[in-house]
Amino acid sequence: MRFPREVDTVDAPDGRGREKAITGNRQTSWAFAEAYGTPDAASAEGAALAWARDRSAEAGVRPVSPGCGDALRLLAAGTGAKAVVEIGTGTGVSGLYLLQGMRPGGVLTTIDTETDRQQAARQAFRAAGFAANRARLIPGPALDVLPRLADGGYDLMFCDGDRRDYPECLEEALRLLRPGGLVCFSGVFAEGRTMATAAQPASVLRLRELLRAIRENLELIPALLPVGDGLLCAARR
């Protein structure tokens, strides 16, 4: 698999000014798409999301973007997800989107090494109106916790943890997901480094390994969505 150089503008036959206009329009469209599904700030969901994002900023954690959250909510709803596993609870931003899309009574199992952040997520879920039994928060490293979860017991798996663990998380996803289930990985663009030709750190090399593994796996139907910092999704056949 080859990774093309990052492109800042789109080639156009009528000169440089036209290229800049196309790029500007695309950036405006992306910004509009990112903000499109943001809930009303006055609603319980909107207030809880804002609170969780503030806690993320305080903790120095980068949560999923609004556009990425919208995609997760849509995917959870589209699959009729009742059981979801999340790697990287953070302060609950992505969990809120997933819970909004899941079926009533569905349970989110969310894993993180930082218990303080999980406590913030628990507060955010409660503030958004979700019952305590809708979320199961498990502390610990993902690769220690995932092997304890039931085979074929999940409709969707979302990964937003250590990028170096992503290929192993994919292996676990193939065991955990039911046929038709989805696995999603956040941050696969790595702010453009995944497609860059210069030498890259181990985390970026692991992202490239993940991209190859998903594209070459005949059990999976992949799609790379340009939301947030890149959301790589695959459906299990």
N, C-alpha and C positions, 0 to 999 in steps of 0.2 A: 504494500500500500504506500503510495507516495503522498507527501504532505505539501501542498502548494504554498508558495510565498503569500504572505498576507497582502491583500489588495486594498488600497485606500480609495480608489476611484474606479468608475466603470468606463471602459473605452467607448468612445463615441466618435462618429466620423466627422462631426462638425466643430471640432476644436476643443481646446482646454476649458473654455468657459462652460460649455455644455457638460463636460465631465464633472465639474464642480457642482453644477446645478443638480445633476442626477444624484451625486453623493449626498448633497444637502437634503434633497427630497427623501432619500432612503433613510437618513438619520432621523428626520422628522417623523417618518412613518414608524420606525422602530420605537421612538420615544412614545408615540401615540399608542402603539400596541402594548408597550410595557405598562402603561397607566390605564388601559381600557377597562379591565375588570376589577379595578380597585374598589372595595366596598365603601359605602357611605361612612365617613368618619364618625357620624352620630350613631351608627348602628353598633350593636354589641360586638359583632365580628370586626368591624372597622376599628373600634376603640381597642379591642384586644390585640389586633395586629399592630397598631401604632405603638402600644405599650411594649409588646414583645420586640419590636424593632428598636425601640429606645434602649431596652435592656441589652440587646445585641451590641449596640454601639458602645455602651458602658463596658461590656465584657471584651470588646475588641474582636467580636465575632462577625463575620460577613454572612448575613442570612440570604436566602434566595430572593431574587428580585421579584417585584410584583408580577411581571410577565411570566416568569418561571413558576411562581405560585399559581397563577391562573391555569397554566398548562397541567400542573399536578392535580389541581382540583378537577379539571375537565377529565383527565385520564382516570382518576378515581371514580368519577361519576360514570364515565363511559364503560368501564369494566364492571360496574355494579359492585365495587370493592366492598367486601365485608371484613376482610382481614388484611391489614397492611403492616409491613415491617419497614421501619425507617432507621437508617444509620446516620447518626449525627442529629441529636435532638436540638442542640443549640438552646435558644430561649423560647422555642415553640413556634417560630414563624412558619416554617414549612409544614409542621404538624397541624396548624390551624387550617391551612389550605387543604390538606389531605382529609381532615375530619369533615370539612364543609362538603367535600365531594363524595364521601363514603355513604353507604346505605345507613339508614337509621339503625342504631344498635351495633354497628360495626365497631371493631376494636383496632386501635392503632398501637402497635408494639414499637416503641422507640428506644434506641440504644445510644448511650453517650458515656464517655469517661468522666465527665464533669457533672457531679451531682448538684452543685449550686445552680448551674444552668438548667438542669432538669426541674429543679424546684420552681424556677421562673416560668418554665414551660407549663408546669402544672397549674400555676396561677393564671396564665394566659388562657389555657383551655377552659378553666372554670369561669373566667370573666366572659368568655365568648358563649357561655351557656351549655357547654358539654358536660355531661355527667362524669363523675370520677371514674366510673367503670368503662368509659369509652377509650381510655388511654392506659397502657401498661408501660411504665417507664423502667427500663432495666439499666443499671449502671455497669460499666465495664467495657473493655475493648471489643469491637465488633467481631473480630475473628475468634474471640473466646466465647461470645454469646451465641452467634449464629448456629454453630453446630448443635446447640441444645434445642433449637426450634424444630417443629414437626415437618417432616417431608410432605410436600404438596399441600401445605396448609395455608398458603397465602395467595391473594389475588394480585398484589402489587408490592414491589420492593423499591424503596427510594434510598439512594446512597448519596450522602453529602458529608462524608467523613474524610479520613486520611486518603489522599489520592493514591498513595503508594500501595494501599490495600485493595484498590478497585478490582484488579484481575481475580484475586481470591474471592472477593465479594460476588463477582459474576459466577464463579463456580458454585458458591453457596446458593445463589439465586436459582440456578438450574435445578437444584434439589428442592428448594423451598416452594417454588411457584407451581401452581396448578397449570394444566394446559390452557393456553389463552391468557395466562397471567403476564404482567408487564414488569420489567426491571428498568429503572431510570437512574442515570448518573449525572450529578450536577457538576458544573465547573470544568467541562472537558476542553474548553478552548484555552484555559489557563491564560487568559488575557492576551491571546494571540501567540503564546509560546509554543503551543502544540503544532502549529503550522509553520513555525519559523525554522530556518535552515541552520542557525547558529547552534553551538553546543548548549544542551539544556540539562537541568537537574534531574535527579532520579524520578521525582514525582511526575515530571512531564513525559519522560520515557515510559513510565508505567501507563500513562494515559494513552500514549500511542499503541502500547501493547493491548490495552483494552479495546481500542477502536478496531484494531486488526482482528482480535479474537471474536468480537461480536459480528463483524461483517463476514467473517469466514465460517461462522457456526451455522450449519444448515438447520439447526433446531430453532433459530431465531429470525424474526423479521425486524430489521433495524430502521431507525430514523434518527437523524441528528437535527434537533430543533434549535434555531438561532434565537433562543430566549435566555435572558440573563447572561451568564458566561458559558453558555452552551449546555443543552440538556440532551444527553444521549439516551435513547429509549429503544427497547427491544421487546417484542412480544414472543412468548414461547409458543411454538406450534402445538 
